[in-house]
Amino acid sequence: MHARFVQVVVLVAFLGVCPTTMAANDAPRATEPDAPAGALTPTPEAKPGTVSFRRDIAPMLVEKCQACHGPDKSESSFRVDTFARVKKAGDNELPPFTAGKPDESELLRLISSDDKNERMPKDGEPLSAEQVALVKKWIEEGAAFDGGDENALLASILPRRPQPAPPEAYRLPVPITALAFHPSGNELFVAGYHEITVWNAADGSLVRRIKDIAQRTHSISFNADGSLLAVASGTPGRLGEVLLVNPGDGSLVRALGKSADETFDAQFSPDGKQLATAGADRTIRIYDVASGNQFRVIENHADWVMAVAWSPDGTKLASASRDKTAKLFEAATGNLLATHSGHGEPVYGVAFKADGQQVYSAGRDRKIRAWKIADGSNAGETGGFGEEVYKLVSRDGSLFASSADKTVRQFRDSDRGQVRQFDGQTDWVYAVAVHSATKRVASGGYNGQVVVWNLDDGKPIASFVAAPNFAAATAK
């Protein structure tokens, strides 16, 4: 993957956060059996006055231990990414904990050891005395689990914590990794730092700010009537989450899935009843929008899943992955229907042709490839890009693509012939959005610039840096 794209995916330009690495050559796992609809196990509450595993212990394990004892690295064959695995002994075959018996609990011994060579976490700051005391008390009280499903990822059962407030004034713009028009067409929702910023689509003026969002937002999408905003976001190596938000007042409607690393995409099904997500945990997850229940997990990619798209009839899901493949799945079962391996490079964007019989995918190889849903075989390709292609949007008989060559391009869906090139961006273009009724196309770039064009003639309507109060901060 291009080094500069990695910067956007795994760190904010002015922050320097270390990412979690994931092996690109791991063998893909077969789709696991589906959980039944509404399968989120009710979460029991810890007794008042007692230590809660979900509230008190799990956050410590995720933050302090999972980097070395998780799915991608499991030193001493010991893992802490689920409660079921926390209970299982590692290579030394000693029980990590014994309910009611702290003196017979290897986990407690290792986190409280005075020997720096054996104390855990080995390469990080030791747990505080208060944290060690919490673990000891939890074991003394019986080591109860109040997180529901013991096989659920610990990151997914953690209580949601409020996110840091965004800066009142940005001292530097942040890369625009996602944007979307409200269905009314009047407002443009743009990814910010720990927030979604909302701008007037006609003149680029700031309307409002939606806060309490994870550090990085990678996807913004609306249901058909504009009553729900789905936000896929995360903090590199620590958190991925999907939120349903009221776009009017910014209030949280529902927090859906959480994971131990970033979530890159979230897309409503055509009928708005389901939401499909994709993330760094290599999975595609499907949620019931009304209840918030996760009812399907598709695990078939060997690396980050960068994007997901629904077929026009809502029966299929296409995905793009850093494992150099694009895939097609049956939405109702999660079964793999087809794999396209023609790119030979990481794949970043995916969309369906209007008739639903072909899938478009694009990525680092600088080409848009069309392939058949029947078997994944090649149906044609479109080149001409000077750099990698990031985002694909299929809308009203046209395909739109954003690229690191600083352009957005429009192609005919029928023959992939280029209709127009939208110029005006001065840096890599990561995000593109289209609003048919108002005939507008918007794009977001690495340098924080948003450009809005007229769809009919390609002329710019507005151009602005989507960084609240940036000019004021710069002037000081």
PyMOL commands that set and color helices and strands:
alter all, ss='L'
color gray80, all
select helices_A, chain A and resi 3-10+53-65+75-77+83-86+102-104+106-112+129-140+154-157+470-475
alter helices_A, ss='H'
color red, helices_A
select strands_A, chain A and resi 179-181+187-191+196-200+206-210+216-222+229-235+239-245+252-259+263-268+274-279+284-288+294-298+305-310+316-321+326-330+336-340+347-352+358-363+368-372+378-382+389-395+398-403+408-412+418-422+429-435+440-445+449-454+460-465
alter strands_A, ss='S'
color yellow, strands_A
deselect
rebuild
show_as cartoon
